[in-house]
């Protein structure tokens, strides 16, 4: 059986992501936040990715490489959802409630830093799969700092929908870059197995 501690960590990360998805999605809908919506979809995607990684850890290098390529495509989903939500926000640019935005961002940051910390020791084990999980958690923590900044900017500097929109679009760009990195790692694994 492949590395039991790694399996436990991946399962824990999946469950944490699933739990915070529900919280953040509810807050995003309540306050009309593009960045929280994008981040909540990302939490759901991370939960799915980590559950898939848990299943695929014992597979051959070639099979894991194929799953890694699929995960690279999955990483693009939150970006596409963000673009759609941002388009809707452009048509009705109401700023989200800044305190709720900031607090939800702080909670998300705590979850993602915990997940990134747990996965950091294993980011080079399991090839593209664990790399995908680590990069996702790391990028999400960076996105959460930006969400907190958007909440503070909306509260104290610029009472506008723009800080939230800008951060939401930044999250989409980060997910695209993470997808590229995972795709490259999976392609290298696939070539090594051939």
C-alpha positions in Angstrom: 0.0 0.0 0.0 1.3 3.4 -1.0 2.5 5.7 1.8 -0.3 5.6 4.5 0.6 9.0 6.0 0.3 10.6 2.6 -3.1 9.0 2.1 -4.3 10.3 5.5 -3.1 13.8 4.7 -4.7 13.8 1.3 -8.0 12.6 2.8 -7.8 15.3 5.6 -7.1 18.0 2.9 -10.1 16.8 0.9 -12.4 16.9 3.9 -11.2 20.4 5.0 -11.8 21.7 1.4 -15.3 20.2 1.2 -16.3 21.7 4.6 -15.0 25.2 3.8 -16.6 25.1 0.3 -20.0 25.1 2.0 -19.2 28.0 4.2 -17.6 30.2 1.6 -20.2 29.4 -1.1 -23.0 30.5 1.3 -21.2 33.7 2.2 -20.4 34.4 -1.5 -24.1 34.1 -2.4 -25.2 36.2 0.5 -22.9 39.1 -0.1 -22.6 38.9 -3.9 -18.8 38.4 -4.0 -17.0 37.3 -7.2 -13.8 36.5 -5.4 -15.5 34.4 -2.7 -17.6 32.6 -5.4 -14.4 31.8 -7.4 -12.6 30.7 -4.2 -15.6 28.5 -3.1 -15.7 26.7 -6.4 -12.0 26.2 -6.0 -12.5 24.6 -2.6 -15.0 22.2 -4.2 -12.5 21.5 -7.0 -9.7 20.9 -4.5 -11.9 18.5 -2.5 -12.6 16.5 -5.7 -8.9 16.6 -6.8 -7.7 15.3 -3.5 -10.2 12.5 -3.4 -9.1 11.6 -7.0 -5.5 11.7 -5.8 -6.3 9.4 -2.9 -7.7 6.9 -5.3 -4.9 7.2 -7.8 -1.9 7.0 -5.5 -1.4 3.3 -5.9 -1.7 3.3 -9.7 1.1 2.9 -12.2 3.2 6.0 -13.2 1.5 6.0 -16.6 -2.0 6.0 -15.1 -1.0 8.7 -12.5 0.3 10.8 -15.4 -3.0 10.5 -17.2 -4.9 11.5 -14.1 -2.4 14.4 -13.7 -3.3 15.6 -17.2 -7.0 15.4 -16.3 -6.4 17.3 -13.1 -4.6 20.1 -15.1 -7.8 20.5 -17.1 -10.0 20.4 -13.9 -7.9 23.2 -12.4 -9.2 25.4 -15.2 -12.8 25.0 -14.0 -12.7 27.6 -11.2 -11.2 30.1 -13.6 -14.0 29.7 -16.1 -16.7 29.9 -13.3 -15.0 33.1 -12.1 -15.1 34.7 -15.6 -18.8 34.0 -15.8 -19.5 35.4 -12.3 -17.3 38.5 -13.1 -19.3 39.1 -16.3 -22.5 39.1 -14.3 -20.9 41.5 -11.8 -19.8 43.9 -14.6 -23.5 44.2 -15.4 -24.5 45.0 -11.8 -21.4 46.4 -10.0 -22.6 46.3 -6.4 -19.7 46.0 -3.9 -19.8 43.0 -1.5 -20.1 43.5 2.2 -16.5 44.1 3.2 -16.5 42.7 6.8 -18.0 39.4 5.6 -15.6 39.3 2.7 -12.6 39.8 4.9 -13.7 37.3 7.5 -14.5 34.6 4.9 -11.1 35.3 3.4 -9.4 34.9 6.8 -11.1 31.5 7.3 -10.2 30.3 3.9 -6.6 31.4 4.5 -6.4 29.4 7.7 -7.8 26.3 5.9 -5.4 26.7 2.9 -2.3 27.4 4.9 -3.1 24.2 7.0 -3.5 22.2 3.8 -0.4 23.6 2.1 1.6 22.9 5.3 0.4 19.3 5.4 1.1 18.7 1.7 4.5 20.5 1.6 6.4 17.5 2.8 4.9 15.3 0.1 4.8 17.6 -2.9 7.6 15.6 -4.6 6.0 12.2 -3.8 3.4 10.8 -6.2 4.5 13.0 -9.1 2.0 15.3 -10.7 -0.8 14.3 -8.4 0.7 15.5 -5.1 2.3 18.4 -6.9 -1.2 19.4 -8.1 -2.6 19.2 -4.5 0.3 21.3 -3.1 0.2 23.9 -5.8 -3.5 24.3 -5.5 -3.3 24.8 -1.7 -0.4 27.2 -2.0 -2.1 29.3 -4.8 -5.3 29.3 -2.8 -3.5 30.8 0.3 -2.2 33.5 -2.0 -5.7 34.1 -3.4 -7.1 34.3 0.2 -4.6 37.1 1.1 -5.8 39.0 -1.9 -9.5 38.4 -0.9 -8.7 39.8 2.6 -7.0 42.8 0.9 -10.0 43.3 -1.3 -12.3 43.3 1.7 -10.1 45.9 3.5 -9.8 48.0 0.4 -13.6 48.0 -0.1 -14.1 48.9 3.6 -11.5 51.7 3.9 -10.3 52.9 0.5 -12.7 52.3 -2.4 -16.3 51.4 -1.8 -16.6 49.6 -5.2 -17.1 46.2 -6.8 -13.7 46.6 -8.5 -11.4 45.2 -5.7 -13.5 42.1 -5.6 -13.6 41.7 -9.4 -9.9 42.3 -9.8 -9.1 39.6 -7.2 -11.6 37.2 -8.7 -9.9 37.6 -12.1 -6.5 37.1 -10.5 -7.7 33.8 -9.0 -8.7 32.7 -12.5 -5.2 33.6 -13.8 -3.5 31.7 -10.9 -5.5 28.6 -11.6 -4.6 28.7 -15.3 -0.9 28.9 -14.3 -1.2 26.0 -11.8 -2.9 23.9 -14.5 0.0 24.6 -16.9 2.5 23.4 -14.2 0.6 20.3 -13.4 0.2 19.5 -17.2 3.9 19.8 -17.7 4.7 17.5 -14.7 2.2 15.0 -16.0 3.6 15.1 -19.5 7.1 14.5 -18.2 5.9 11.5 -16.2 4.1 10.2 -19.3 7.2 10.5 -21.4 9.3 8.8 -18.7 7.0 5.8 -18.6 6.9 5.5 -22.4 
